[in-house]
């Protein structure tokens, strides 16, 4: 597939690397010749210097030959114009990044009629996940699949967790409801584990696929497929004595910070917002009615003291300065913060941060972009593909077509292509946990987790 990327910033570079790894023909357009020179030296791509909104530049990039155009510059206008031009040139699919929320939700703009197949707002996607994480202590990552029917949750195994009680096949989860929980929150299900599917785990930087005889170790990062109604029960069981955060502090009142604060405020969750620009702090204060907005630098200890950072605090640094984000999170951790998240755009920083264990979580603003476009470059019967923040590999949403060799067979008899496993099965409107006895039927929708070396083989099984 020939893919034209408009914009060679961090998002464009992320995409170019990923698409080259998938053996696609990639063309990148950007106004900065120096940036393109670096990219050209690192990857087997074609580069064109110029504006992505210029018809002449797009013609030089051989726009009409493209199968997919992805516009990810910092200018919403450039991204939209590039997609409109691509549609007029007959490009089958287009994706545009949009940063301005008003453009994303405006009833005056019909993007389908303009020829834009997919709009992606990195802030929108990141704010949803941050809201889930800040609302559920113990949750490190969340990915919604199958229209929200299933959640892929990442947690870290603590030394007092029942996850250490033996191999997965012997685990039993009967969490007790909290004393203050509403009666309707109680469950009559005898065992929560029967409704959960462990799909991946990481020990240090090594990833492994959990099986029935797998035993977890303290410090492992574990991914589990759970239904949203079971998330609280799962976290309560996995983290004995789990308590809510006493305080949530957000450093950065830009688009993402303000959006997260608004989501928390709408859910009546107390939050403090720090913003170092006085004018922007005032603008945030005008919009937020229940949130304490403070003007100050998040890397200043006295500012964090004023914000109340201490024990059982969740601290999120999402300013436009990633060095400031990292430093302020380290300072918050030193002051006792129980959970720290930093927005980091440069991919080369991420492995260093993880290896040193400096933060609870690194937030990549580009992953939502990659996930949004992957289904355009997969097979006919692959509806979506999702990358996780930490574990390598992909989650593939596939459909069992008529006559597929898996149809009519129990999962225990399926020949899996390499290191992969079925995370969940959707049949009609019902979610099924993929036990060995479950028989796959035509029309079933499966979510399959595959390690990097085996993604292509899984894809090949469902291309036709």
C-alpha positions as CSV (number, residue, x, y, z in Angstrom):
1,X,0.0,0.0,0.0
2,X,1.2,3.5,-0.9
3,X,0.7,5.9,2.1
4,X,1.2,9.6,2.0
5,X,1.9,11.3,5.4
6,X,1.6,15.0,5.7
7,X,3.7,16.3,8.5
8,X,7.1,14.9,9.8
9,X,6.8,15.9,13.4
10,X,6.7,13.4,16.2
11,X,3.3,12.0,15.1
12,X,4.4,11.7,11.4
13,X,7.7,10.1,12.4
14,X,5.9,7.6,14.6
15,X,3.6,6.7,11.8
16,X,6.4,6.4,9.2
17,X,8.4,4.0,11.4
18,X,5.3,1.8,12.1
19,X,4.2,1.7,8.4
20,X,7.7,1.0,7.2
21,X,7.9,-1.9,9.7
22,X,4.7,-3.2,8.0
23,X,6.5,-3.0,4.6
24,X,4.2,-0.2,3.1
25,X,5.5,2.3,0.6
26,X,5.7,5.6,2.5
27,X,5.9,9.2,1.2
28,X,6.3,12.0,3.7
29,X,5.7,15.7,3.1
30,X,6.9,18.5,5.4
31,X,8.0,22.1,5.1
32,X,11.2,21.5,7.1
33,X,13.9,20.2,4.8
34,X,16.2,19.4,7.8
35,X,13.5,17.2,9.5
36,X,13.0,15.3,6.3
37,X,16.7,14.8,5.8
38,X,16.9,13.1,9.2
39,X,13.9,10.9,8.5
40,X,15.2,10.0,5.0
41,X,18.5,8.9,6.6
42,X,16.7,6.6,9.1
43,X,13.9,5.1,7.0
44,X,13.3,3.8,3.4
45,X,10.8,6.6,2.6
46,X,10.3,9.2,-0.1
47,X,10.4,12.8,1.1
48,X,8.9,16.0,-0.4
49,X,9.7,19.5,0.9
50,X,6.7,21.8,1.0
51,X,3.3,22.5,2.5
52,X,0.8,19.7,2.6
53,X,-2.0,22.1,1.7
54,X,-0.4,23.1,-1.6
55,X,-1.8,21.3,-4.6
56,X,1.5,21.7,-6.4
57,X,3.4,20.0,-3.6
58,X,0.8,17.2,-3.4
59,X,1.2,16.6,-7.1
60,X,4.9,16.3,-6.7
61,X,4.2,13.7,-4.0
62,X,2.2,11.8,-6.7
63,X,-1.0,12.1,-4.7
64,X,-3.1,10.2,-7.2
65,X,-1.0,7.1,-6.6
66,X,-1.7,7.1,-2.9
67,X,-4.0,4.5,-1.3
68,X,-4.2,6.4,2.0
69,X,-3.4,10.0,3.1
70,X,-2.7,10.8,6.7
71,X,-2.4,14.5,7.6
72,X,-0.8,15.0,11.1
73,X,0.7,18.5,11.0
74,X,0.1,21.0,13.9
75,X,-2.3,22.9,11.7
76,X,-5.9,21.7,11.6
77,X,-6.5,23.8,8.4
78,X,-3.5,22.2,6.6
79,X,-4.7,18.7,7.6
80,X,-8.3,19.2,6.4
81,X,-7.3,20.8,3.1
82,X,-4.8,18.0,2.4
83,X,-7.6,15.4,3.0
84,X,-10.1,17.3,0.8
85,X,-7.5,17.5,-2.0
86,X,-6.8,13.8,-1.6
87,X,-10.5,13.0,-1.9
88,X,-10.8,15.0,-5.0
89,X,-7.8,13.2,-6.5
90,X,-9.5,9.9,-5.9
91,X,-7.4,8.7,-2.9
92,X,-9.5,5.9,-1.3
93,X,-9.0,6.8,2.4
94,X,-8.0,9.9,4.3
95,X,-7.2,10.6,8.0
96,X,-6.9,14.0,9.6
97,X,-5.6,15.0,13.0
98,X,-7.7,17.8,14.5
99,X,-6.6,19.6,17.7
100,X,-9.4,22.2,18.1
101,X,-12.4,20.6,19.8
102,X,-14.8,23.1,18.2
103,X,-13.8,21.7,14.8
104,X,-14.1,18.1,15.9
105,X,-17.7,18.5,17.1
106,X,-19.1,21.3,15.0
107,X,-22.6,20.5,13.4
108,X,-21.6,22.8,10.5
109,X,-19.0,20.5,9.2
110,X,-19.9,17.2,7.5
111,X,-16.5,15.6,7.2
112,X,-17.8,12.5,5.3
113,X,-19.1,14.8,2.6
114,X,-15.8,16.6,2.5
115,X,-14.1,13.2,1.8
116,X,-12.5,12.8,5.2
117,X,-12.9,9.2,6.5
118,X,-11.4,9.5,9.9
119,X,-10.9,12.4,12.3
120,X,-8.5,11.9,15.2
121,X,-8.1,14.1,18.2
122,X,-5.1,12.9,20.3
123,X,-6.3,15.1,23.2
124,X,-9.8,13.6,23.0
125,X,-8.5,10.0,23.1
126,X,-5.9,10.7,25.8
127,X,-8.3,12.6,28.0
128,X,-10.7,9.6,28.0
129,X,-8.0,7.2,29.1
130,X,-6.6,9.6,31.8
131,X,-10.2,10.0,33.1
132,X,-10.5,6.2,33.5
133,X,-7.1,6.0,35.2
134,X,-7.7,8.8,37.6
135,X,-11.1,7.4,38.5
136,X,-9.8,3.9,39.1
137,X,-6.7,3.7,41.4
138,X,-4.6,0.8,40.4
139,X,-5.4,1.0,36.7
140,X,-2.4,1.9,34.6
141,X,-3.8,1.7,31.1
142,X,-7.2,1.1,29.5
143,X,-8.2,0.4,26.0
144,X,-11.8,0.0,25.0
145,X,-12.7,-2.5,22.3
146,X,-15.9,-3.8,20.6
147,X,-17.7,-0.5,21.0
148,X,-16.9,-0.4,24.7
149,X,-18.1,-3.9,25.5
150,X,-14.6,-5.0,26.6
151,X,-11.8,-3.1,28.3
152,X,-8.2,-4.1,28.2
153,X,-6.8,-3.1,31.6
154,X,-3.2,-3.0,32.7
155,X,-2.2,-3.3,36.3
156,X,1.0,-3.9,38.2
157,X,1.1,-6.9,40.5
158,X,1.8,-5.9,44.1
159,X,3.4,-8.1,46.7
160,X,0.1,-8.5,48.6
161,X,-2.0,-9.3,45.5
162,X,-4.0,-12.5,45.2
163,X,-2.6,-12.8,41.7
164,X,0.5,-14.3,43.4
165,X,-1.6,-17.2,45.0
166,X,-0.7,-19.7,42.3
167,X,-1.0,-20.4,38.6
168,X,-3.8,-18.8,36.8
169,X,-5.8,-22.1,36.6
170,X,-6.0,-22.2,40.4
171,X,-6.9,-18.5,41.1
172,X,-10.2,-17.7,42.6
173,X,-11.7,-14.3,42.9
174,X,-14.6,-13.6,45.1
175,X,-14.1,-9.9,46.0
176,X,-16.2,-8.5,48.8
177,X,-18.2,-5.3,48.0
178,X,-17.0,-2.2,49.8
179,X,-19.0,-1.2,52.8
180,X,-20.1,2.0,51.1
181,X,-21.0,0.3,47.8
182,X,-24.7,0.5,46.6
183,X,-26.5,-2.8,46.9
184,X,-27.0,-2.9,43.1
185,X,-23.2,-3.0,42.7
186,X,-23.1,-6.5,44.3
187,X,-22.7,-9.5,42.0
188,X,-24.2,-12.9,42.3
189,X,-21.5,-14.4,40.1
190,X,-19.5,-17.0,42.1
191,X,-16.1,-16.3,40.6
192,X,-14.8,-13.2,38.9
193,X,-11.8,-15.0,37.3
194,X,-14.2,-17.0,35.1
195,X,-15.1,-13.7,33.4
196,X,-11.5,-12.4,32.9
197,X,-9.0,-13.3,30.3
198,X,-5.3,-12.5,31.0
199,X,-3.8,-11.7,27.6
200,X,-0.3,-10.5,28.2
201,X,2.2,-9.8,30.9
202,X,5.6,-8.0,31.1
203,X,8.4,-8.9,33.5
204,X,10.9,-6.0,33.1
205,X,11.1,-5.5,29.3
206,X,10.2,-9.1,28.5
207,X,6.7,-9.9,27.4
208,X,5.0,-13.3,27.7
209,X,1.6,-14.7,27.1
210,X,-0.2,-16.1,30.2
211,X,-1.4,-19.7,30.1
212,X,-3.3,-21.8,32.6
213,X,0.0,-22.9,34.3
214,X,1.5,-19.4,34.4
215,X,2.3,-17.8,37.7
216,X,2.7,-14.1,38.0
217,X,5.5,-12.4,40.0
218,X,5.4,-9.2,42.1
219,X,6.2,-6.2,39.8
220,X,4.8,-7.8,36.6
221,X,2.7,-5.6,34.4
222,X,-0.5,-7.7,33.6
223,X,-3.0,-7.0,30.8
224,X,-6.5,-8.5,31.3
225,X,-9.7,-8.4,29.1
226,X,-12.6,-7.4,31.4
227,X,-16.1,-6.2,30.9
228,X,-16.5,-2.6,32.1
229,X,-19.0,-3.7,34.8
230,X,-16.3,-6.0,36.2
231,X,-13.4,-3.5,36.3
232,X,-14.1,-2.2,39.8
233,X,-14.5,-5.7,41.2
234,X,-11.3,-6.8,39.5
235,X,-9.3,-3.9,40.9
236,X,-10.7,-4.4,44.4
237,X,-9.7,-8.0,44.3
238,X,-6.3,-7.5,42.7
239,X,-5.5,-4.7,45.1
240,X,-6.6,-5.6,48.7
241,X,-7.4,-2.4,50.6
242,X,-7.5,-0.3,47.4
243,X,-8.4,3.3,48.3
244,X,-9.3,6.3,46.2
245,X,-6.8,9.0,45.5
246,X,-7.0,11.7,48.1
247,X,-6.2,14.3,45.5
248,X,-5.7,14.6,41.8
249,X,-3.4,17.3,40.5
250,X,-2.9,18.2,36.8
251,X,0.0,20.2,35.7
252,X,-0.7,21.9,32.4
253,X,-3.8,23.9,31.4
254,X,-3.5,23.4,27.7
255,X,-6.1,21.6,25.6
256,X,-5.5,18.2,27.1
257,X,-5.2,19.3,30.7
258,X,-8.3,21.4,30.5
259,X,-10.3,18.6,28.9
260,X,-9.3,16.1,31.6
261,X,-10.1,18.6,34.3
262,X,-13.6,19.1,32.7
263,X,-14.3,15.4,32.6
264,X,-13.3,15.0,36.2
265,X,-15.3,18.0,37.2
266,X,-18.4,16.7,35.4
267,X,-18.0,13.4,37.4
268,X,-17.8,15.4,40.7
269,X,-14.2,14.3,41.2
270,X,-12.1,16.9,43.0
271,X,-9.1,18.1,41.0
272,X,-6.4,20.9,41.1
273,X,-5.1,22.4,37.9
274,X,-1.6,24.0,37.7
275,X,-0.8,26.4,34.8
276,X,2.3,28.5,34.6
277,X,0.9,31.1,32.1
278,X,-1.1,33.6,34.0
279,X,-3.4,34.4,31.1
280,X,-4.1,30.8,30.4
281,X,-4.7,30.1,34.1
282,X,-7.4,32.8,34.0
283,X,-9.0,31.3,30.9
284,X,-9.1,27.9,32.6
285,X,-10.6,29.4,35.8
286,X,-13.4,30.9,33.7
287,X,-14.3,27.6,32.2
288,X,-13.9,25.4,35.3
289,X,-16.4,26.0,38.1
290,X,-15.5,23.4,40.8
291,X,-11.7,23.0,40.1
292,X,-9.0,24.9,41.9
293,X,-6.8,26.6,39.3
294,X,-3.4,27.7,40.5
295,X,-0.9,29.9,38.6
296,X,2.6,28.4,39.1
297,X,5.5,26.3,37.8
298,X,5.0,22.5,38.4
299,X,8.8,22.0,38.8
300,X,8.7,24.3,41.9
301,X,8.3,22.4,45.1
302,X,6.4,25.2,46.9
303,X,3.9,25.3,44.0
304,X,3.3,21.5,44.5
305,X,2.9,22.0,48.3
306,X,0.3,24.7,47.6
307,X,-1.5,22.3,45.3
308,X,-1.6,19.7,48.1
309,X,0.7,17.1,46.5
310,X,1.5,14.4,49.1
311,X,0.5,10.9,50.1
312,X,-2.2,9.2,48.0
313,X,-2.0,12.0,45.3
314,X,-2.3,11.2,41.6
315,X,-0.1,13.7,39.8
316,X,-0.4,14.2,36.0
317,X,2.0,16.4,34.1
318,X,0.8,17.1,30.6
319,X,2.3,20.5,29.7
320,X,3.9,21.2,26.3
321,X,7.4,20.8,27.8
322,X,8.2,17.1,28.2
323,X,11.3,17.7,30.3
324,X,9.2,19.8,32.7
325,X,6.7,16.9,32.8
326,X,9.3,14.4,33.7
327,X,11.0,16.6,36.3
328,X,7.7,17.6,38.0
329,X,6.6,14.0,38.2
330,X,9.9,13.0,39.9
331,X,9.4,15.9,42.3
332,X,5.8,14.9,43.0
333,X,7.0,11.3,43.6
334,X,9.6,12.5,46.1
335,X,6.9,14.4,47.9
336,X,4.9,11.2,48.3
337,X,2.6,11.1,45.3
338,X,1.2,7.6,44.8
339,X,0.8,7.8,41.1
340,X,2.6,9.9,38.4
341,X,1.9,10.3,34.7
342,X,4.0,12.4,32.3
343,X,3.2,13.3,28.7
344,X,6.3,12.4,26.6
345,X,6.4,13.0,22.9
346,X,10.0,12.0,22.1
347,X,10.0,8.2,21.6
348,X,13.7,7.9,22.5
349,X,12.9,9.1,26.0
350,X,10.3,6.4,26.7
351,X,12.6,3.3,27.1
352,X,15.0,5.3,29.4
353,X,12.1,6.4,31.6
354,X,10.7,2.9,31.8
355,X,14.1,1.3,32.5
356,X,14.8,3.7,35.4
357,X,11.3,3.3,36.8
358,X,11.0,7.0,37.2
359,X,7.2,7.3,36.6
360,X,4.1,5.2,37.1
361,X,3.1,5.8,33.5
362,X,4.3,7.5,30.3
363,X,1.6,8.9,28.1
364,X,2.3,8.9,24.4
365,X,0.1,11.4,22.5
366,X,0.7,9.6,19.2
367,X,-0.6,6.1,20.0
368,X,-4.2,7.1,19.4
369,X,-3.2,8.3,15.9
370,X,-1.5,5.0,15.1
371,X,-4.5,3.0,16.4
372,X,-6.9,5.1,14.4
373,X,-5.3,4.4,11.1
374,X,-4.2,0.8,11.5
375,X,-7.6,-0.6,10.3
376,X,-7.1,1.2,7.0
377,X,-4.0,-0.9,6.3
378,X,-5.3,-4.3,7.5
379,X,-7.3,-6.9,5.6
380,X,-11.0,-6.9,4.7
381,X,-12.1,-8.9,7.7
382,X,-9.9,-7.1,10.2
383,X,-12.0,-4.3,11.6
384,X,-9.4,-2.7,13.8
385,X,-5.9,-3.0,15.2
386,X,-4.7,-1.5,18.5
387,X,-1.3,-1.1,19.9
388,X,-0.8,-1.0,23.6
389,X,1.3,1.6,25.4
390,X,3.8,-0.7,27.0
391,X,3.5,-4.3,25.8
392,X,4.7,-4.9,22.2
393,X,2.3,-6.5,19.8
394,X,-1.2,-5.7,18.6
395,X,-4.8,-6.4,19.4
396,X,-6.6,-7.4,16.2
397,X,-10.4,-7.2,15.9
398,X,-11.3,-9.9,13.3
399,X,-14.5,-11.4,11.9
400,X,-15.0,-15.1,11.2
401,X,-16.3,-15.1,7.7
402,X,-18.3,-17.8,6.1
403,X,-16.2,-20.9,5.4
404,X,-13.3,-19.8,7.5
405,X,-11.2,-22.8,8.7
406,X,-11.8,-21.8,12.4
407,X,-15.6,-21.9,12.1
408,X,-17.2,-24.9,13.9
409,X,-14.1,-25.7,15.9
410,X,-13.6,-25.4,19.7
411,X,-10.8,-23.0,20.7
412,X,-8.8,-25.9,22.1
413,X,-8.4,-27.4,18.6
414,X,-7.5,-24.2,16.8
415,X,-4.0,-24.0,15.3
416,X,-2.8,-20.5,16.4
417,X,-0.3,-18.8,14.2
418,X,2.7,-18.4,16.5
419,X,2.6,-16.4,19.8
420,X,-1.0,-15.1,20.0
421,X,-4.2,-15.8,21.9
422,X,-7.8,-14.9,21.7
423,X,-8.7,-12.2,24.2
424,X,-12.5,-12.2,23.8
425,X,-15.3,-13.3,21.6
426,X,-18.4,-11.3,20.6
427,X,-21.4,-13.3,19.3
428,X,-24.4,-11.1,18.6
429,X,-24.5,-8.8,21.5
430,X,-23.0,-11.3,24.0
431,X,-19.4,-11.3,25.2
432,X,-17.9,-14.8,25.7
433,X,-14.7,-15.6,27.6
434,X,-12.6,-17.7,25.2
435,X,-12.3,-21.0,27.1
436,X,-11.0,-24.1,25.3
437,X,-14.5,-25.5,25.1
438,X,-16.0,-22.5,23.3
439,X,-16.8,-23.3,19.7
440,X,-16.1,-20.5,17.2
441,X,-19.0,-19.7,14.8
442,X,-19.3,-17.9,11.5
443,X,-20.0,-14.2,12.2
444,X,-18.2,-14.2,15.6
445,X,-16.0,-11.1,16.2
446,X,-12.7,-12.0,17.9
447,X,-10.1,-9.9,19.5
448,X,-6.7,-11.6,19.1
449,X,-3.5,-10.4,20.8
450,X,-0.4,-11.2,18.8
451,X,3.3,-10.5,19.5
452,X,5.1,-8.4,16.8
453,X,6.6,-11.3,14.9
454,X,3.2,-13.0,14.5
455,X,1.0,-10.0,13.7
456,X,1.5,-10.6,10.0
457,X,0.6,-14.3,10.2
458,X,-2.7,-13.5,12.0
459,X,-3.4,-10.8,9.5
460,X,-2.9,-13.2,6.7
461,X,-5.5,-15.6,8.1
462,X,-8.2,-13.0,7.8
463,X,-7.3,-11.0,4.7
464,X,-9.5,-12.7,2.2
